[in-house]
Amino acid sequence: MRGRRRFWATVASAGILVTLGVAATNPVFLAGGVGLGLWLLVHQVEFLRRARRVADGGVEVTTVRDRIAVGDAVVVHLRASLDVSPPFDLTVTPNLPPSVERPEPEPTLSLAARTRTGETAFEATSRVVGELIVGPAVVGLRDTGGFFAGAVRGGDSSRVDVRPRTPRNLHVGEGGQPLTSRYGEHNAGVTGAGLEPYEIREYSPGDQLSRIDWKATARLHHPHIREFERTTTHETALVVDARTTMGVGSEGETKLDYLRTVALSVVNTAASFDDPLGLYVVGDDGPTTARDPAAGIDQYDSIRGHLRGLDATDRAAGTDAGAATEPLAPSRARTVASRLDEAGTRLGATLGPYFEATPEYVGRLRDRPLFRAVQLAHARLRSGSWTILLTDGTNRTEVHEAVKLARRNDGHVLLFLAPSVLYEPGALAEPDRAAERYRAFEEFRQSLARLDRVSAFEVGPGDRLEAILDRHDTAARRGRDADAARAARASRRYRESGETPRRGLAYAEDDPIHRETEDRPDD
């Protein structure tokens, strides 16, 4: 509370009267000054009492929705419903974080003296993912006499969960075919003591008496054992690539946005089975988050919050995310070295040793961020655990070796890849080039899926993938039609020449097929 002009004028008047009364030994002036001061004190106490009553209830801040996507507006309501009519003017202002966009001027609810109810509404927009806290309201008070003014906080806060935009038309599958099952089947494949009822069988010598089902025994007039299916938990490490390349795509529909949706689904599934879940996030310089696997609501909520607020690394200007040369895989290096050795040239003798230096390959991989993150996660997992890896496959050798590492110690791997051709702006402007790029990606995905205990899936916008697949199917049909047309022309030439087509690759100079393939360009 603070005094206004009349308050200080009254204080000055009371002081002057008291001073005159003392100086002139005049009791009238002295009584007047004391009385004026007491009146002012009573008025101040009454103002404070009524202000506290306003703060204790009657003012509230509410929102129409408790969950919005980042960038969306939420309607905020300011309401006042007081028990008594206050003898002063009220101004209710919402307490909003600085990051929230709001109308100009600042939205307020004004109530004149003796007014008990009022309401107003406005829209607020948050550009930051996380929890948006609106309120409590700040209630400004001004008495009609012009003596006092103050401000109190009234009502409770309203909380809004601001989430990243959900990508549209999400596709998760293999070669264009959507995924029909989900992560998290937990049956151990054996029976015995457990949680899930499986079957009832007759008692056999050696069975534990504690496992006898007495209700079934009474019903069947012979001791019976109830078998249960053993269930397991999946200790899981969720490895999310958040390097610069994961930011490719339009706003709200980047690679990371799509893979984030998959990651949140994994968290929900793990929570439903109470699986221990850990989170490892990869930045351009290495792991940025390392949360060891654990079960519990706090763990799942913490991982969800971290994923929702995750952004791709913003590499400093002037640096190139793909500047580092990708190491050549040992198998490919051995093939190249063998060919150079067989060639027997001076160039081969010079370059051969470089392709045989596989220890350098291993050392370079250890410096790669994704490989290091998987290495960190794998070191903290038990045998038979699961690693769920979400990346874009830009550095394919690194991804391949990271998957092989995660498979060690009987590990299982679920790999979700975001092919760049589905996200890059303008990539579909050249349909043939886009189809070729997707075909190369699909070959890479299949090569990973053929590894033991590895499942690999593509993640991206379904409509863009469908456009590429349609182009691929059209090209394939044209190729088949062209082959059929060439075969028909060759058959017609044979009939005209009266000869029988020969099998094999050796043709005479006057062979119709030889002339067909030599003289006629491909369609």
N, C-alpha and C positions, 0 to 999 in steps of 0.2 A: 504494500500500500504506500501511496505517496500523497502528500498534501498538494492541493491546487492553490490558485491565487487567493481565493477567499479564506482558505485555511490559514495561510501565512498572514493575511491582513487581520484576521481575528486574533491570531497569536500576538501580533504586534500591538493591537488595541488593548488586549488584556494586559500585556506587559507594561504599556504606558499608564493604564489606570492603576495598576499595582504600584508602579514607581511614584506616581503623583500622590497616591494615598499614603505611602510611607514618608515621602518627602514633606508633604503638607500635614502629616498626621491627621488626614481626613479619612474617617472610616467609610464614608460613602464611596469614594473612589476605590478604596481597598476592597470593599465588598463587591463592587461592580466588576473589578478585574478578576477576582477569584471566582465569582459566579460565571463570568464569561468563559474562563478557562475550564471550569467544571462542565459547563454546557458543551463545550467543544470536545471534551474527553468522552462524555456520554455519547455524543453523536458519532465519535470515532469507533467506540466499542460496538455500537449498534451496526455500524457499517461493516465491521469485521465479522460480526456474528452472521449477518445476512449473506456476506460473501462466502463464508464457509458452508452455509446451507446450500448455496448454489453449486459449490464444488462437490458436495457430497452426493449429489444426484440431480437428475433432471436434464443433463446435457449429454448427448451421445454422438459418437462418430461411427457410422456403419458403411459397409461397402456392399454393393449388389452381388458381387462374386468374390469367392475366396481363392480362386485360381485363374490366372490369365497367362497368356503367352507374352514374352518380352516384346515391347513395342505396342501392345494393345492398351486401350484406355479402359479404366475401371471407374464406374460411377460411385462417387462418395457422397453420402447424405449427412448433413449436419442438422440435428434436431434438438430443440429445447422444449421441455415440458416440465415446468416448475410447479411445486406444491403451493406456493404463495406468490403473490404479485410483488416483485421487488420494487422498492422506491427509487430505483436508479436505472440508468440505461445499461444495456448489455451488448457486447460485441463478441461473437463466437468465431474464432479463427482456427482452422485445422492445423495440426502440427505435422508437417510433411518433411521427409528427408530432402536434402538439397538436390539429389539426383533426379527427383521427380519433376516432370514437366507439368505445369499447372496453368490455368487461365490467368491472364493479366487484365485488371489488377487482381491482387490476392483475393480469393473467394472468402467471403465472411457472411455471417448471419447476424443481423442487427435487430435488437428488441428494445422498444421504447419503455420507459418506466411504466410500471403497473401492467405490463404485458407478460403473460405466462407461457405462451406457446409460439413456436415459429419453426420454419424448416426451409432449407435450401439444398441444392445439389449441384455438383460440378464433376468434370472428368479430370482424372489424373493419369499420366502415362509414365511408366518406368522403363528405362532403357538398360537396366541392370538386372541380371538374373539373380534370384535369391528371394529372401523374405522381405516384403514391403510392409512396414509398420506405419499405419495411418492413425494419428492421435497420440495421446489424448488431446482434446481440444483446449485451447487457451481462451479463457473467458475474461474479457476486459470489462471493468465496472467503472461507472462515473455517476456519482450522485447528482441529483438535479439541482442541489443548492450550490454546486460548484466548489465544494470543500475538499472532496477526496476522489482519488482514482486508484485503481489497482488491477491486478491480474491474478487469476487462479487457474489451475488445471482442473478440468472437469471431465468426467466420463472415462470409459475404458478405451484401450487401443483396439483397432481392427487390423487384422493381419491378412495379407494377401500373398499367396505363393506365386511368384513370378518365374515361369519356366521357359526354357528355350523353345523356340518354335519347332513343332513336330514336322519332320519332312513329309511331303505329300507322296502318295502312291509308293510306299516303301515295298521294295522287292528283296526277298532273301531266298536264295535258291542255288541251283546248280545248272549251268548251261541254259538259263532262261526258264527252267522249271522251278516253281516255287517250293519252298521247304514245307513239308507236310507234318513234321514232328518237331518237337522242341527239346532243348537241352534239359536233362534232369531225370531220366529214367533211373530208378534206384534199386531195382530188384537185384539181389545177389545171385540168383539162379540156383540156389540150394535151399533145402528145407531143414527144419529143426526148431530149436527154440528161437522165438523171434516175436514180431509184433503183428504181422498180417496173417489172419487165419487162412490156411491152405486146404487141408483135408483132414478127415477122421479115418484112422485105421485101427485094426485090432492090436491089442497089446501083445508084445513079443518079449520073451525072456531077455533081460538086460535093460529094458526101458526103465527110466526113472519113474517111481510111483507118483512123484509130484506132478507129472505130466498127464496123468489119467484124467480124462474128461468124465466126471461122475454122472453128469446128466445124460451123456450119450451112453454110458455104461448101463444106467438104469433103464434107458429106453430100449437098448439092444440086448440086454441080459447077458452081456459079456464085456470084460474090460476093454476099453478103447482109448487110444491116444489121439489127441488133437495135434496135428502138425501145423507149424507156423512157417511162413516164408520169411527168411531172413532179409532184412533190409539194410542198406548201407548209406553212408553219407559220402558226398563228393567234396573232398577238400579241393578248392578251386582257386586258381590265380587268374585274375582278370587283367590282361596286359593291353593297355590302350595307347595307340600311337597318336601323339598330338603334335607332331613336327609340322614344319611350315607347309609341306605338301598337303596336309590334311585340311588346310583352309581353302582349298580349291573348290569353287562352286559359287552359286548365287547366295545372297544373304538368307540364312535360315535353312539352306539346302546344300551345305558343304559336305565333303566326305565325313568330317567329324560329326556333323549333325546327324547323318544317317547312321553312322556306327554308334553314336551315343544312344540312339533309340534301341539298338540291339543290346548294348551294354546294360541299359536300364531294365530291359526284359530279363537279362541274365540275373541281375540282382533280385528282381521280384521272384524268379524261379528259385534261386538259392534260398531266399527268405521263406518261401512256402515249404521247403524241405528242411529248413534249419541247417543248411550246409555251411561249413566254414568257408568264408570268401575273403580274398585279399585283392588289393588294387595296386597296380604298378603302372604309372603314367610315364610316357617317353617324350622327352623334349629334344630339341636339336643338339643339345650338349650332353644328353644322357638322361637317366631316370630322374624325374622331378618329384615323384610321389612313390613311396614304398610302404604299403600298409599290409602287414602280415595277415594270413588267413585267420579269421575268427568268426564265430556265430553270435547272433544276438541282435536285437532291434537297434541298439546304438550303432553297431558296426554297419548294418545295412543302410540305416538312415544317413550315416556319415558318408558312405560311398555314393549314395544317390546324390547327396548335396554336392559332393566334389565333382561328379560327372556332369551335373546340370550347369555348374559354373565353369566348366572346362572350355578353354579356347585354344586354338592352334597357336603354336609358337610364332611370334612376330619377329622373324629374323631381321637383324639390323640392315638398313639400306646399304646396297653395294655388295652384299654377300650373296652367294649362290647356294641354295639348298642342295643342289645336286652337283656341286663343284667337285666333290671327292670322287675319284675314280672307283667304280665298283670292282672289288676283287674278283678274279676269275676263279670259278669253282675248281677243286682239284681234278675232278673227272674231265672237265673241259680242258684244263691245263695239260693233263696227260695226253689227251687226244691231239692237241696242237703240237706238243713236243714230239710225239711219235711221227706226225706228218712232216715236221721240219727235219727230223732225223732221217726219214726215208728219202727226202728230197736230195740230201747230200750236197746242198749248196753252201756257199760261204755265208749267206744270210741266215740259213738254218743253223749253222754252227754258232753264229753269233747270238741269235735269239733263243736257242734251245735252253740254255741254263736258266733263263729268266722264267720259263714256264715250268721248270722243275722245282722251284723254290716254294714248296707247299707250306713250310713252317712260317714263312712271311705272310702267307694267306691267312693262317690261323691268327697270327698276331694282329693283322689289320682288322679282322672281324671283331676281335675283342674291343677294338676302339669304336665300333659302330654302336650307336645308341640303342637300337632295338635289340640287338644281340646281347648287349650288356644287361638290359632290363630283364630279358628272358633268363639270362644266366643268374641274375639276382633272385628272381622268383623261383627258379628251379632249385636253387640251393636251400630254399626254405620250405619245400614241399616234401611230403612223405611219398613213399613208393605207391604207384597206382593213382596218383592225383591227376587232376585235370588242369590244363592250361588253355585259356580262351584268349586268343590273340586277335586283335582288331587293328588292321592296318590297310594301306592302299597298295602294297606290292610294288612301289616305285623302285626300290632296291631289291630285286628278286633274289639275288644270291644271298643277301642278308636274311631275307624272309625264309628262304629254303633252309639255311643253316640254323636259324633260330627254331624252326619247327623240328628239325632233327634233334636239336639239343633238348627241346621240351619233351620229346618222346622217350628220352633215356629213363631208366629206372621204372619201366613199365608205365610211363606216363601216357595220358590220352590228350589229344589236341583237337580243339575246335578252332578253325581259322576262318575269319570273316574278312573278305577283301573288298575294297572299294575301287573298282577299275576306273582309272583316270578318264577314259573316253566317255564315261557316263556323266562326268561332272564339268569338264572343261568347257567354258563358253565357246561356242562356235564349232565344237568338235563334230557336230552332226551336219555341218554345212557341206562337208565332203563325205557323202554316204559310203562310198567304196573304201575310202581310207579308214573311216570309223569302223566298218565291218572287219577290215583287216586287223586293226588294232584289237578289237574285241576277240577275234579268233586267236591272236597270239596270247592274249590274257587267258582265254579259256584253256589253251594248251598248258599254260603255266599252272592254272588252278587244278587241272586234272592230274598233272604230274605230282602235285602235293597230295591230292586226295588218294592217290595210289599207295602212299606210304602207310605202313601198318599203324593202326590206332590214330589215324588222322582223318578228319572230315573237313573239307574246305568248301566255303560257300561265297557267292558273290552278293554284294549289298549295293543297292542303288535305286534310282527312280525307275519304276516299272515302265512308264511310258517311253522314256528314252531308250531303254533296253529293247522294248518291243519294236521301236522304229529301226534299230540296228538289225534285229533278227529278221524283220520283214525284208530289209534290203538284202540280207544274206540269203534268205530263201528265194528272193526274186533272181539274184545272180546265179544261184544253183540251178533254178529252173531254166534260165536262159542257157546255161552251160549244157544241161542235158538236152535241151531242144537243139542246140547247135551240133552236139555229137550225133543226135539222131538224124539230123539233116545231112551231115557228112557221110554217115553210114548209108543213107538212102541213095545219095549220089554215087557212092562207090559201087553199091549193088547194081545200080542201073548201068554203069559202065561195064561191069562184068557181064551183065546179060547182053549188052550190045556187042561185046567182043567175043561172046560165046565161050569164055573160059570159066574155070571153077576157082573160087577164091582159095588161096593157099594160107596155111597157118604158119606162124613164125615171124622172124624179123628179117629174113633174107629175101630180097625182092630183085627181080630182073629189072633192067632199065626200062622195059616197056610195060611193067606191071601197072595196072590201073590204080591200085592203092598207092604205089610209089609216086606216080604222076600226081595223084590227088594231094598227097602230103607235101610234095616238093613244089608244085605249081600254085596251089591255092592257099592263100593266107588264112589264118584262123579267123573265125567269125567273131 
